[in-house]
Amino acid sequence: MTDGRNAGLAGLDVVEAETEVDAAYYLQRAEWHEHRAAIATDASTRSLHRKFAGMYHARSQS
């Protein structure tokens, strides 16, 4: 079954399609946190966003 989340992933089974969608989502979140870290005005906020970016990058690989 194809819904809006995996519409461009024809030919993959549901599990593979969801994995591809999840990986793209986690990469997008990692990039968002990297950007937030880059514009953070204090060290603690920058550190927090870098930590989340690392976690999202790792999750996208699994």
C-alpha distances in whole Angstrom, upper triangle without the diagonal:
4,7,10,11,9,9,12,11,10,11,10,9,7,11,12,10,11,15,15,14,16,19,19,20,22,24,24,26,28,29,30,32,34,35,36,38,40,41,42,45,46,46,44,41,41,41,38,36,36,36,32,31,32,30,27,28,28,25,23,25,23
4,7,8,6,6,9,8,8,10,10,10,8,12,12,9,10,14,13,12,15,17,17,17,20,22,21,23,26,27,27,29,31,32,33,35,37,38,39,43,44,43,42,39,38,39,36,33,34,34,30,29,30,29,25,26,27,24,21,23,23
4,5,6,6,10,10,11,14,13,13,10,13,14,10,11,14,14,11,14,17,16,16,19,21,20,21,24,25,25,27,29,30,31,33,35,35,37,40,41,41,40,36,36,37,34,31,32,32,29,28,29,27,24,25,26,23,21,23,23
4,6,5,9,10,12,15,15,15,13,15,15,11,11,15,13,10,13,16,14,14,17,19,17,19,22,22,22,25,27,27,28,31,32,32,34,37,38,39,37,34,34,34,32,29,30,30,27,26,28,26,22,24,25,22,20,23,23
4,6,8,9,12,15,13,13,11,12,12,9,8,11,10,7,9,12,11,10,14,15,14,16,19,19,19,22,24,24,25,28,29,30,31,35,36,36,34,31,31,31,29,26,27,27,23,22,24,22,19,20,21,18,16,19,19
4,6,5,8,11,10,10,9,11,10,6,7,10,8,6,10,12,11,12,15,16,16,18,20,21,21,24,25,26,28,30,31,32,33,37,38,38,37,34,33,33,31,28,29,28,25,24,25,23,20,20,22,19,16,18,18
4,6,7,11,11,12,11,14,13,9,11,13,11,10,13,15,13,14,18,18,18,20,23,23,23,26,28,28,30,32,33,34,36,39,40,40,39,36,35,36,34,31,31,31,28,27,28,27,23,23,25,22,19,22,22
4,6,9,10,12,12,14,12,9,11,13,10,10,14,14,12,14,18,17,17,20,22,22,23,26,27,27,29,31,32,33,35,39,40,40,39,36,35,35,33,30,31,31,28,26,27,26,23,22,24,22,19,20,21
4,6,6,9,9,11,9,6,9,11,8,9,12,13,12,14,17,17,18,20,22,22,24,26,27,28,30,32,33,34,36,40,41,40,39,36,35,35,34,31,31,31,28,26,26,25,22,21,23,20,17,18,19
4,6,8,10,12,10,8,12,13,12,12,16,17,16,18,21,21,21,24,26,26,28,30,31,32,34,36,36,38,40,43,45,44,43,40,39,39,37,34,34,34,31,29,30,29,26,25,26,24,21,21,22
4,7,9,12,10,9,12,14,12,14,17,18,18,20,22,22,24,26,27,28,30,32,33,34,36,37,38,40,42,46,46,46,45,42,41,40,39,36,36,35,33,31,31,30,27,26,26,24,21,21,21
4,6,8,6,6,9,10,9,11,14,15,15,18,19,20,21,24,25,26,28,30,30,32,34,35,36,38,40,43,44,43,42,39,38,38,36,33,33,32,30,28,28,26,24,23,23,21,18,18,18
4,6,5,6,9,10,11,12,14,15,17,18,20,21,23,24,26,27,29,30,32,33,35,36,38,40,41,44,45,44,42,40,39,38,36,34,34,33,30,29,29,27,24,24,23,21,19,19,18
4,6,5,6,8,10,10,12,14,15,16,18,20,21,22,24,26,27,28,30,32,33,34,36,38,39,42,43,42,40,38,37,36,34,32,32,31,28,27,27,25,22,23,22,19,17,18,17
4,5,5,6,9,10,10,12,14,15,16,18,20,21,22,24,26,27,28,30,31,33,34,36,37,41,41,39,38,36,35,34,32,30,30,28,25,25,24,22,20,20,19,16,15,15,13
4,5,5,6,9,10,11,12,14,15,17,18,20,21,23,24,26,27,29,30,31,33,35,36,40,40,39,37,35,34,33,31,29,29,27,25,24,23,21,19,19,18,15,13,14,12
4,5,5,6,9,10,11,12,14,16,17,18,20,21,23,25,26,27,29,30,32,34,35,38,39,38,37,34,33,33,31,28,28,27,24,23,23,22,19,19,19,16,14,15,14
4,5,5,6,8,10,10,12,14,15,16,18,20,21,22,24,26,27,28,30,32,33,36,37,36,34,32,31,30,28,26,26,25,22,21,21,19,16,17,17,14,12,14,13
4,5,5,6,9,10,10,12,14,15,16,18,20,21,22,24,26,27,28,31,31,35,35,34,32,30,29,28,26,24,24,23,20,19,19,17,14,14,14,11,9,10,9
4,5,5,6,9,10,11,12,14,15,17,19,20,21,23,25,26,27,29,30,34,35,33,32,30,29,28,26,24,23,23,20,18,19,17,14,14,14,12,9,10,11
4,5,5,6,9,10,11,12,14,15,17,19,20,21,23,24,26,28,29,32,33,32,31,28,27,27,25,22,23,22,19,18,19,17,14,14,15,12,10,12,13
4,5,5,6,9,10,11,12,14,15,17,18,20,21,22,24,26,27,30,31,30,28,26,25,25,22,20,20,19,16,15,16,14,11,11,12,9,7,10,10
4,5,5,6,9,10,10,12,14,15,16,18,20,21,23,25,26,29,30,28,27,25,24,23,21,19,18,18,15,13,14,12,9,9,10,8,4,7,8
4,6,5,6,9,10,11,12,14,15,17,18,20,21,23,24,28,29,28,27,24,23,23,21,18,18,19,16,14,15,14,10,10,12,10,7,10,12
4,5,5,6,9,10,11,12,14,15,17,18,20,22,22,26,27,26,25,22,21,22,19,16,17,17,14,12,14,13,9,10,12,10,8,12,13
4,5,5,6,9,10,11,12,14,15,16,18,20,21,24,25,24,22,20,19,19,17,14,14,14,10,9,10,9,5,7,9,7,5,9,10
4,5,5,6,9,10,10,12,14,15,16,19,20,24,24,23,22,20,18,18,17,14,13,14,11,9,10,10,7,6,9,9,6,9,12
4,5,5,6,9,10,11,12,14,15,17,18,22,23,23,22,19,18,18,17,13,14,15,12,10,12,12,9,9,12,12,10,13,15
4,5,5,6,9,10,11,12,14,16,16,20,21,20,19,16,15,16,14,10,11,12,9,7,10,10,7,8,11,10,10,13,15
4,5,5,6,9,10,10,12,15,15,19,19,18,17,15,13,13,12,9,9,10,7,4,7,8,5,6,9,10,9,12,14
4,5,5,6,9,10,10,13,14,18,19,18,18,15,13,15,14,10,10,12,10,7,10,11,9,9,12,13,12,14,17
4,5,5,6,9,10,11,12,16,17,17,17,14,12,14,13,9,10,12,10,8,11,12,10,11,15,15,14,17,19
4,5,5,6,9,10,10,14,14,14,13,10,9,10,9,5,7,9,7,5,9,10,9,10,13,14,14,17,19
4,5,5,6,9,10,14,14,14,14,11,9,10,10,7,6,9,8,6,9,11,10,10,14,15,15,17,20
4,5,5,6,9,12,14,14,15,12,10,12,12,8,9,12,11,9,13,15,13,14,17,18,17,20,23
4,5,5,6,10,11,12,12,8,7,10,10,6,9,11,10,10,13,15,14,15,18,19,19,21,24
4,5,5,9,9,9,10,7,4,7,8,5,6,9,10,9,11,14,14,14,17,19,19,21,23
4,6,9,10,11,12,10,7,10,11,9,9,13,13,11,14,17,16,16,19,21,21,23,26
4,6,9,11,12,10,8,12,12,10,11,15,15,14,17,19,19,19,22,23,23,26,28
4,6,7,9,6,5,9,10,9,10,13,14,14,16,18,18,19,22,23,24,26,28
4,7,9,7,7,11,12,12,13,16,17,17,19,21,22,23,25,27,27,30,32
4,6,6,6,9,10,11,12,14,16,17,19,20,21,23,25,26,27,29,31
4,6,5,6,9,10,10,12,14,15,16,18,20,21,22,24,26,27,29
4,5,5,6,9,10,11,12,14,15,17,18,20,21,23,24,26,28
4,5,5,6,9,10,11,12,14,15,17,18,20,21,23,25,26
4,6,5,6,9,10,10,12,14,15,16,18,20,21,23,25
4,6,5,6,9,10,11,12,14,15,17,18,20,22,23
4,5,5,6,9,10,11,12,14,16,17,19,20,22
4,5,5,6,9,10,10,12,14,15,16,19,20
4,5,5,6,9,10,10,12,14,15,17,19
4,5,5,6,9,10,11,12,14,16,17
4,5,5,6,9,10,10,12,14,16
4,5,5,6,9,10,11,13,15
4,5,5,6,9,10,11,13
4,5,5,6,9,10,11
4,5,5,6,9,10
4,5,5,7,9
4,5,5,7
4,5,5
4,6
4
